[in-house]
């Protein structure tokens, strides 16, 4: 197959992926605001509603509103209000378009660095259509997920192009001078997009580690048998990324302190570790079987011993396979560590208010999980069946899985059309979800008595 035909096939795949993803999320154009963070972020935020102003610019960088520091996300919401006014439908569509762009960029990234077009397309399609993406796409307040995801993809694309260019291969052999003097313009763009990503959502602090994982596989810039100096050089070239991560991480910790995200000193270490282990297990379970999804999973006061040991066994088994197969199947180690490391900031080591886990936290970490599953299944089919049968089975299986994901995503999306449908579904998942109970009562009261609560807002406690 010629290069022109390959490029044409890749762009057709990108177009198909974007169109299908947009069609699945198309109903969101009719959805309104959800009175859970959307009011703090947009609908009741006077600074954001004023649009793009100098006062808003200063506020975005200096204020830690809603216990978060993400100036670029605030600018995005302000720009929406500047262009569309207080129109939630337009804001939903912008989230959908960003998600479509992220799926296309992921396909282009994986295809360029692995040369495995069908596997790359399947990973990108899983990322686009899996039901766990709904919270990030359908929630206006989660603009920070899709926006940071956009800059994350651009960061990785520019980095991969930079370190695989001919110019890089020549200059990077010079070990007598700092690598920073040899960075190509693409590497500088990667650093710039990383800054934009951090200003959109600080969860991207783990990106420098992801870059090192890509160096191992599929870029193959080092192996575990390389000299220590060779690996140190790869770490050294990423010093700017690490420094930015540390700076933004410190700012975020201070911003979220008011929200209770600092580790309580009286919480036993075994309790925190237990929550982390069970949290990872719950994420894996929902990625495999995305049922009973909710906007808020309340943290349990007690840790189930049986669930802890099951989760610990699964994580230990995955780690053992990654260690044993790092030579023959390096994608397994890269995918697993991508998933584990990117989730670490929200794993439970720091207390996240009432949360135990959240669907939105899987937006970028799940990519590593999909890599492991897709490459693993492809390898297994190649061993068990002939090439022709393998292709037919892979195509049929992929189509069935993606169709099921699209149907479940559309079903999950419907719960986000208004606060009532969202809270009622949350109560079906967990009847003891007191947050959903309170928010549903407030919404129904406001619906039955419009303007009453606003009239007495001065004496009413916040939810």
VEXDREN-2710 file (C-alpha; in Angstrom, 1 decimal):
% VEXDREN-2710
k/r/px/py/pz
1/UNK/0.0/0.0/0.0
2/UNK/1.4/3.4/-1.0
3/UNK/1.9/6.3/1.4
4/UNK/-0.9/8.2/-0.3
5/UNK/-3.3/5.4/0.2
6/UNK/-2.3/4.9/3.8
7/UNK/-2.7/8.6/4.5
8/UNK/-6.1/8.6/2.8
9/UNK/-7.2/5.6/4.9
10/UNK/-6.1/7.3/8.1
11/UNK/-7.9/10.5/7.3
12/UNK/-11.1/8.6/6.4
13/UNK/-10.8/6.8/9.7
14/UNK/-10.5/10.2/11.5
15/UNK/-13.5/11.6/9.7
16/UNK/-15.6/8.5/10.5
17/UNK/-14.6/8.6/14.1
18/UNK/-15.4/12.3/14.5
19/UNK/-18.8/11.9/12.8
20/UNK/-19.8/8.9/14.8
21/UNK/-18.7/10.5/18.1
22/UNK/-20.5/13.8/17.2
23/UNK/-23.7/11.8/16.3
24/UNK/-23.7/9.9/19.6
25/UNK/-23.4/13.1/21.6
26/UNK/-25.7/15.2/19.4
27/UNK/-28.6/15.2/21.9
28/UNK/-26.5/17.3/24.3
29/UNK/-27.3/20.4/22.3
30/UNK/-30.7/20.5/24.0
31/UNK/-29.4/20.0/27.5
32/UNK/-29.4/22.7/30.2
33/UNK/-27.2/23.5/33.1
34/UNK/-26.8/21.1/36.0
35/UNK/-27.1/22.7/39.4
36/UNK/-24.1/20.9/40.6
37/UNK/-20.9/22.9/39.9
38/UNK/-22.4/24.4/36.7
39/UNK/-23.8/27.2/38.8
40/UNK/-20.4/27.9/40.4
41/UNK/-18.6/27.7/37.1
42/UNK/-21.0/29.5/34.8
43/UNK/-24.7/30.2/35.4
44/UNK/-24.3/32.0/38.8
45/UNK/-20.7/33.2/38.3
46/UNK/-20.9/36.9/37.7
47/UNK/-17.2/37.1/36.6
48/UNK/-17.6/34.4/34.0
49/UNK/-21.0/35.7/32.8
50/UNK/-19.4/39.1/32.1
51/UNK/-17.3/37.5/29.3
52/UNK/-13.7/38.3/28.5
53/UNK/-12.7/41.3/30.6
54/UNK/-9.4/42.5/32.2
55/UNK/-11.0/42.0/35.6
56/UNK/-11.9/38.4/34.6
57/UNK/-8.3/37.8/33.4
58/UNK/-6.8/38.9/36.8
59/UNK/-9.5/36.9/38.7
60/UNK/-8.8/33.7/36.7
61/UNK/-5.1/33.7/37.8
62/UNK/-5.5/35.1/41.3
63/UNK/-8.6/33.5/42.6
64/UNK/-9.1/29.8/43.6
65/UNK/-12.8/29.8/43.0
66/UNK/-14.5/26.4/43.6
67/UNK/-11.2/25.2/45.1
68/UNK/-9.5/24.9/41.7
69/UNK/-6.8/26.8/39.8
70/UNK/-7.3/26.5/36.1
71/UNK/-7.1/29.9/34.4
72/UNK/-7.4/28.7/30.8
73/UNK/-10.6/26.8/31.7
74/UNK/-12.1/30.0/33.1
75/UNK/-11.1/31.9/29.9
76/UNK/-12.9/29.2/27.9
77/UNK/-16.1/29.6/29.9
78/UNK/-15.8/33.4/29.7
79/UNK/-15.4/33.2/25.9
80/UNK/-18.5/31.1/25.7
81/UNK/-20.5/33.7/27.6
82/UNK/-18.9/36.4/25.4
83/UNK/-20.0/34.7/22.2
84/UNK/-23.2/32.8/23.1
85/UNK/-24.5/34.5/26.2
86/UNK/-25.9/32.1/28.8
87/UNK/-26.7/29.4/26.3
88/UNK/-26.0/25.9/27.7
89/UNK/-26.7/24.2/24.4
90/UNK/-23.8/26.0/22.7
91/UNK/-21.5/25.2/25.6
92/UNK/-22.4/21.5/25.5
93/UNK/-21.7/21.4/21.7
94/UNK/-18.3/23.0/22.4
95/UNK/-17.5/20.1/24.8
96/UNK/-18.6/17.6/22.2
97/UNK/-16.4/19.2/19.5
98/UNK/-13.4/19.2/21.8
99/UNK/-14.0/15.5/22.6
100/UNK/-14.2/14.7/18.9
101/UNK/-11.0/16.5/18.3
102/UNK/-9.3/14.6/21.1
103/UNK/-10.4/11.3/19.7
104/UNK/-9.0/12.2/16.2
105/UNK/-5.7/13.5/17.7
106/UNK/-5.3/10.3/19.7
107/UNK/-5.8/8.2/16.6
108/UNK/-3.2/10.3/14.7
109/UNK/-0.8/10.0/17.7
110/UNK/-1.0/6.3/18.1
111/UNK/-0.9/5.6/14.4
112/UNK/2.2/7.7/13.9
113/UNK/4.2/6.2/16.8
114/UNK/3.1/2.5/16.6
115/UNK/2.3/2.1/12.8
116/UNK/-0.5/-0.2/13.9
117/UNK/-3.4/1.5/12.2
118/UNK/-6.3/-0.8/13.2
119/UNK/-5.3/-1.1/16.8
120/UNK/-4.8/2.6/17.0
121/UNK/-8.2/3.2/15.5
122/UNK/-9.8/0.9/18.0
123/UNK/-8.2/2.5/21.0
124/UNK/-9.2/5.9/19.8
125/UNK/-12.8/4.7/19.2
126/UNK/-13.0/3.2/22.7
127/UNK/-11.7/6.5/24.1
128/UNK/-14.4/8.3/22.1
129/UNK/-17.4/6.1/22.8
130/UNK/-16.9/4.5/26.2
131/UNK/-19.7/5.4/28.6
132/UNK/-17.2/6.7/31.2
133/UNK/-16.5/9.6/28.9
134/UNK/-20.1/11.0/29.3
135/UNK/-19.4/12.9/32.5
136/UNK/-16.5/14.7/31.0
137/UNK/-18.3/15.6/27.8
138/UNK/-21.9/16.2/29.0
139/UNK/-21.1/18.3/32.1
140/UNK/-20.4/21.9/31.3
141/UNK/-18.3/22.3/34.5
142/UNK/-16.0/19.6/33.2
143/UNK/-14.8/21.7/30.3
144/UNK/-11.5/21.3/32.0
145/UNK/-11.4/17.6/31.1
146/UNK/-11.9/18.0/27.3
147/UNK/-9.8/21.2/27.1
148/UNK/-6.8/19.7/29.0
149/UNK/-7.2/16.6/26.9
150/UNK/-6.9/18.6/23.8
151/UNK/-3.6/20.1/24.9
152/UNK/-2.5/16.8/26.3
153/UNK/-2.8/15.2/22.8
154/UNK/-1.0/18.1/21.1
155/UNK/1.8/17.8/23.7
156/UNK/2.3/14.1/23.0
157/UNK/2.0/14.6/19.2
158/UNK/4.6/17.4/19.1
159/UNK/6.9/15.5/21.5
160/UNK/6.8/12.3/19.4
161/UNK/7.4/14.2/16.2
162/UNK/10.3/16.1/17.8
163/UNK/12.2/13.1/19.2
164/UNK/11.8/11.0/16.0
165/UNK/13.0/13.7/13.6
166/UNK/16.3/13.3/11.8
167/UNK/17.5/16.6/13.4
168/UNK/16.9/15.3/16.8
169/UNK/18.7/12.0/16.2
170/UNK/21.9/13.9/15.2
171/UNK/21.9/16.5/17.9
172/UNK/20.9/14.2/20.7
173/UNK/24.1/12.3/20.3
174/UNK/26.0/15.2/21.8
175/UNK/26.4/14.3/25.4
176/UNK/28.8/17.0/26.3
177/UNK/26.2/19.8/26.3
178/UNK/22.7/20.1/27.8
179/UNK/20.0/18.6/25.6
180/UNK/17.9/21.7/26.1
181/UNK/20.1/23.6/23.6
182/UNK/19.3/21.1/20.9
183/UNK/15.5/21.1/21.2
184/UNK/13.7/21.5/18.0
185/UNK/10.8/23.9/17.5
186/UNK/8.4/20.9/17.9
187/UNK/9.8/20.2/21.3
188/UNK/9.2/23.8/22.3
189/UNK/5.6/23.5/21.1
190/UNK/5.2/20.4/23.2
191/UNK/6.3/22.4/26.2
192/UNK/4.0/25.2/25.3
193/UNK/1.0/22.9/24.9
194/UNK/1.9/21.3/28.2
195/UNK/1.7/24.7/29.9
196/UNK/-1.7/25.2/28.3
197/UNK/-2.8/21.8/29.5
198/UNK/-1.7/22.5/33.1
199/UNK/-3.6/25.8/33.0
200/UNK/-6.7/23.9/31.9
201/UNK/-6.5/21.1/34.5
202/UNK/-3.6/20.4/36.9
203/UNK/-4.2/16.7/36.7
204/UNK/-1.7/16.8/33.8
205/UNK/1.2/17.0/36.3
206/UNK/1.9/13.3/35.5
207/UNK/2.7/14.1/31.8
208/UNK/6.5/14.0/32.2
209/UNK/6.2/10.4/33.3
210/UNK/3.9/9.6/30.4
211/UNK/6.6/11.0/28.1
212/UNK/9.2/8.7/29.6
213/UNK/6.8/5.7/29.2
214/UNK/6.5/6.6/25.5
215/UNK/10.3/6.7/25.3
216/UNK/10.3/3.1/26.4
217/UNK/7.5/2.0/24.1
218/UNK/6.7/2.6/21.3
219/UNK/9.4/5.2/20.6
220/UNK/12.1/2.8/21.8
221/UNK/14.5/5.5/22.8
222/UNK/15.8/3.3/25.6
223/UNK/15.7/-0.2/27.1
224/UNK/16.2/-1.3/30.6
225/UNK/19.6/-2.6/29.6
226/UNK/20.8/0.8/28.5
227/UNK/23.5/2.5/30.6
228/UNK/22.3/4.7/33.4
229/UNK/23.7/7.8/31.7
230/UNK/21.5/7.2/28.6
231/UNK/18.4/7.1/30.7
232/UNK/19.5/10.1/32.8
233/UNK/19.8/12.1/29.6
234/UNK/16.2/11.3/28.7
235/UNK/15.1/12.4/32.2
236/UNK/17.3/15.5/32.0
237/UNK/15.7/16.7/28.7
238/UNK/12.3/16.7/30.5
239/UNK/13.4/18.8/33.4
240/UNK/11.3/21.8/32.2
241/UNK/8.2/19.5/32.2
242/UNK/9.0/18.3/35.7
243/UNK/9.6/21.8/37.0
244/UNK/6.2/23.0/35.6
245/UNK/4.5/20.0/37.1
246/UNK/5.9/20.8/40.6
247/UNK/5.0/24.5/40.4
248/UNK/1.4/23.8/39.3
249/UNK/1.1/20.9/41.7
250/UNK/2.0/23.1/44.7
251/UNK/-0.4/25.9/43.5
252/UNK/-3.2/23.3/43.2
253/UNK/-2.6/21.9/46.6
254/UNK/-3.0/25.3/48.2
255/UNK/-6.1/26.1/46.0
256/UNK/-7.8/22.8/47.0
257/UNK/-6.9/23.0/50.7
258/UNK/-10.3/24.7/51.4
259/UNK/-12.0/21.8/49.6
260/UNK/-10.5/19.2/52.0
261/UNK/-8.2/17.5/49.5
262/UNK/-5.2/17.5/51.8
263/UNK/-4.4/14.2/53.6
264/UNK/-5.9/14.3/57.1
265/UNK/-3.1/13.7/59.7
266/UNK/-5.4/11.5/61.8
267/UNK/-6.2/9.1/58.9
268/UNK/-4.3/5.8/59.3
269/UNK/-1.9/5.1/56.4
270/UNK/-3.4/1.6/56.0
271/UNK/-6.8/3.2/55.5
272/UNK/-5.5/5.6/52.8
273/UNK/-3.7/2.7/51.0
274/UNK/-6.9/0.6/51.2
275/UNK/-8.9/3.4/49.6
276/UNK/-6.3/3.7/46.8
277/UNK/-6.2/0.0/46.1
278/UNK/-10.0/-0.4/46.0
279/UNK/-10.3/2.8/43.9
280/UNK/-8.1/1.3/41.2
281/UNK/-10.1/-1.9/41.3
282/UNK/-13.3/0.0/40.9
283/UNK/-12.0/1.9/37.9
284/UNK/-10.9/-1.3/36.2
285/UNK/-14.2/-2.9/36.9
286/UNK/-16.1/0.1/35.4
287/UNK/-13.9/0.2/32.4
288/UNK/-14.7/-3.5/31.7
289/UNK/-18.3/-3.3/32.7
290/UNK/-19.7/0.3/32.7
291/UNK/-22.9/-0.2/34.6
292/UNK/-24.5/1.8/37.5
293/UNK/-22.5/5.0/36.6
294/UNK/-23.2/8.0/38.7
295/UNK/-22.1/11.6/38.9
296/UNK/-21.0/11.1/42.6
297/UNK/-19.7/7.9/44.3
298/UNK/-19.7/8.7/48.0
299/UNK/-16.7/7.4/49.9
300/UNK/-17.5/4.6/52.3
301/UNK/-16.6/4.9/56.0
302/UNK/-15.5/1.3/56.1
303/UNK/-13.2/-0.7/53.9
304/UNK/-14.4/-4.2/52.9
305/UNK/-11.6/-6.6/53.7
306/UNK/-12.7/-9.1/51.0
307/UNK/-12.9/-6.3/48.4
308/UNK/-9.4/-5.0/49.5
309/UNK/-7.7/-8.4/49.1
310/UNK/-9.4/-9.0/45.7
311/UNK/-8.3/-5.6/44.5
312/UNK/-4.8/-6.1/45.8
313/UNK/-4.6/-9.5/44.1
314/UNK/-5.7/-8.1/40.8
315/UNK/-3.2/-5.2/40.9
316/UNK/-0.4/-7.5/42.0
317/UNK/-1.1/-9.9/39.2
318/UNK/-1.2/-7.1/36.6
319/UNK/2.1/-5.7/38.0
320/UNK/3.7/-9.2/37.9
321/UNK/2.7/-9.7/34.2
322/UNK/4.0/-6.3/33.3
323/UNK/7.4/-7.1/35.0
324/UNK/7.6/-10.5/33.3
325/UNK/6.6/-9.4/29.9
326/UNK/8.4/-6.0/29.6
327/UNK/10.8/-7.4/26.9
328/UNK/8.3/-9.4/24.7
329/UNK/5.3/-7.1/25.3
330/UNK/6.6/-3.6/26.3
331/UNK/3.2/-2.2/25.5
332/UNK/1.8/-3.9/28.6
333/UNK/4.1/-2.1/30.9
334/UNK/3.6/1.3/29.2
335/UNK/-0.2/0.9/29.2
336/UNK/-0.4/-0.2/32.8
337/UNK/1.9/2.5/34.1
338/UNK/0.1/5.1/32.0
339/UNK/-3.2/4.1/33.7
340/UNK/-1.8/3.9/37.2
341/UNK/0.4/7.0/37.2
342/UNK/-2.1/9.3/35.6
343/UNK/-4.8/8.3/38.1
344/UNK/-2.4/8.7/41.1
345/UNK/-3.2/12.4/41.8
346/UNK/-6.8/11.5/42.3
347/UNK/-6.3/8.0/43.6
348/UNK/-7.3/8.8/47.2
349/UNK/-3.8/9.5/48.7
350/UNK/-5.3/13.0/49.0
351/UNK/-8.8/13.2/50.4
352/UNK/-11.1/14.5/47.7
353/UNK/-14.0/15.7/49.8
354/UNK/-16.9/13.2/49.6
355/UNK/-15.6/11.4/46.5
356/UNK/-14.3/7.9/46.4
357/UNK/-13.9/7.7/42.6
358/UNK/-15.2/9.7/39.6
359/UNK/-15.9/8.7/36.0
360/UNK/-14.3/12.0/34.8
361/UNK/-11.0/11.1/36.3
362/UNK/-10.6/8.3/33.8
363/UNK/-10.7/10.6/30.8
364/UNK/-7.0/10.4/29.9
365/UNK/-5.8/7.6/32.2
366/UNK/-8.1/5.1/30.5
367/UNK/-6.1/5.4/27.3
368/UNK/-3.3/3.3/28.9
369/UNK/-5.9/0.7/29.9
370/UNK/-7.3/0.6/26.3
371/UNK/-3.8/0.1/24.9
372/UNK/-3.2/-3.0/27.1
373/UNK/-6.6/-4.5/26.2
374/UNK/-6.4/-3.9/22.5
375/UNK/-2.8/-4.9/22.0
376/UNK/-3.3/-7.9/24.3
377/UNK/-6.4/-9.2/22.5
378/UNK/-4.8/-8.7/19.1
379/UNK/-1.7/-10.7/20.2
380/UNK/-3.9/-13.5/21.6
381/UNK/-6.0/-13.8/18.4
382/UNK/-2.8/-13.9/16.4
383/UNK/-1.6/-16.9/18.4
384/UNK/-4.8/-18.8/18.3
385/UNK/-6.0/-18.2/14.7
386/UNK/-4.8/-17.8/11.2
387/UNK/-4.2/-14.3/9.9
388/UNK/-7.4/-14.2/7.9
389/UNK/-9.6/-15.6/10.6
390/UNK/-7.9/-13.3/13.1
391/UNK/-8.8/-10.2/11.0
392/UNK/-12.5/-11.2/10.7
393/UNK/-12.8/-12.0/14.4
394/UNK/-11.1/-8.7/15.4
395/UNK/-13.3/-6.7/13.0
396/UNK/-16.5/-8.4/14.2
397/UNK/-15.6/-8.1/17.9
398/UNK/-14.5/-4.5/17.6
399/UNK/-17.8/-3.6/15.8
400/UNK/-19.9/-5.3/18.5
401/UNK/-18.0/-3.7/21.3
402/UNK/-18.1/-0.2/19.8
403/UNK/-21.9/-0.6/19.1
404/UNK/-22.5/-1.6/22.7
405/UNK/-20.4/1.3/23.9
406/UNK/-22.3/3.8/21.7
407/UNK/-25.7/2.5/22.9
408/UNK/-24.7/2.7/26.6
409/UNK/-23.1/6.1/26.1
410/UNK/-26.3/7.5/24.5
411/UNK/-28.3/6.0/27.5
412/UNK/-25.9/7.5/30.0
413/UNK/-26.0/10.8/28.2
414/UNK/-29.8/11.1/28.6
415/UNK/-29.4/11.3/32.4
416/UNK/-27.5/14.6/32.0
417/UNK/-30.3/16.5/30.3
418/UNK/-31.4/18.3/33.6
419/UNK/-30.8/18.1/37.3
420/UNK/-33.9/16.0/37.9
421/UNK/-32.9/13.2/35.6
422/UNK/-29.4/13.2/36.8
423/UNK/-30.2/13.1/40.5
424/UNK/-33.0/10.5/40.1
425/UNK/-30.6/8.2/38.3
426/UNK/-27.9/8.8/41.0
427/UNK/-30.5/7.7/43.6
428/UNK/-31.3/4.6/41.6
429/UNK/-27.6/3.7/41.8
430/UNK/-27.3/4.6/45.4
431/UNK/-30.5/5.4/47.4
432/UNK/-28.4/6.7/50.3
433/UNK/-26.7/9.4/48.1
434/UNK/-27.6/12.3/50.4
435/UNK/-26.1/14.9/47.9
436/UNK/-28.5/13.7/45.2
437/UNK/-31.4/13.8/47.6
438/UNK/-30.7/17.4/48.7
439/UNK/-30.1/18.6/45.1
440/UNK/-33.2/16.9/43.8
441/UNK/-35.3/18.6/46.5
442/UNK/-33.8/22.0/45.8
443/UNK/-34.4/21.6/42.0
444/UNK/-38.0/20.4/42.5
445/UNK/-38.7/23.3/44.9
446/UNK/-37.2/25.9/42.5
447/UNK/-39.3/24.4/39.7
448/UNK/-42.5/24.6/41.7
449/UNK/-41.7/28.0/43.2
450/UNK/-39.6/29.9/40.7
451/UNK/-37.8/32.9/42.2
452/UNK/-38.6/32.1/45.8
453/UNK/-35.2/30.8/46.8
454/UNK/-33.4/33.6/45.0
455/UNK/-35.5/36.1/46.9
456/UNK/-34.4/34.6/50.2
457/UNK/-30.9/33.7/49.1
458/UNK/-29.3/35.9/51.8
459/UNK/-30.6/33.7/54.5
460/UNK/-30.3/30.3/52.8
461/UNK/-27.3/28.1/53.3
462/UNK/-25.4/26.9/50.3
463/UNK/-25.7/23.3/49.4
END
